[in-house]
């Protein structure tokens, strides 16, 4: 009984970890795109002020 509950708990934690990782990848990708756009805007502004 204890072994079955332990295996079930491990499987649940594993799936939660996988889902958190996949969600994190999307978040990091979106943040990277936003930072890249911000850098491009700063670069363009700096070129205009030369």
Secondary structure per residue as TSV (DSSP state, phi and psi in degrees):
chain	resnum	aa	ss	phi	psi
A	1	X	-	360.0	-47.6
A	2	X	H	-64.6	-39.5
A	3	X	H	-64.4	-40.7
A	4	X	H	-64.8	-40.8
A	5	X	H	-67.0	-39.1
A	6	X	H	-65.8	-43.4
A	7	X	H	-64.2	-40.7
A	8	X	H	-63.3	-41.7
A	9	X	H	-64.1	-43.8
A	10	X	H	-62.6	-41.7
A	11	X	H	-63.6	-40.7
A	12	X	H	-64.8	-44.1
A	13	X	H	-65.0	-38.7
A	14	X	H	-62.6	-46.8
A	15	X	H	-65.0	-38.0
A	16	X	H	-64.1	-39.7
A	17	X	H	-64.7	-41.7
A	18	X	H	-62.9	-45.3
A	19	X	H	-64.6	-40.1
A	20	X	H	-64.8	-38.7
A	21	X	H	-65.5	-44.9
A	22	X	H	-64.2	-39.7
A	23	X	H	-66.3	-41.5
A	24	X	H	-62.2	-38.4
A	25	X	H	-61.4	-44.1
A	26	X	H	-64.3	-39.3
A	27	X	H	-66.2	-44.8
A	28	X	H	-65.1	-39.9
A	29	X	H	-61.7	-44.6
A	30	X	H	-64.7	-40.6
A	31	X	H	-65.1	-39.0
A	32	X	H	-61.6	-40.7
A	33	X	H	-65.4	-41.3
A	34	X	H	-64.2	-42.7
A	35	X	H	-64.8	-39.9
A	36	X	H	-62.4	-42.9
A	37	X	H	-63.7	-39.4
A	38	X	H	-64.4	-41.6
A	39	X	H	-63.4	-39.4
A	40	X	H	-65.1	-39.3
A	41	X	H	-65.2	-41.4
A	42	X	H	-65.3	-41.6
A	43	X	H	-62.6	-44.2
A	44	X	H	-62.9	-41.9
A	45	X	H	-64.8	-41.0
A	46	X	H	-65.1	-39.7
A	47	X	H	-65.7	-33.8
A	48	X	H	-70.2	-30.0
A	49	X	T	-85.4	-4.9
A	50	X	-	-66.2	360.0
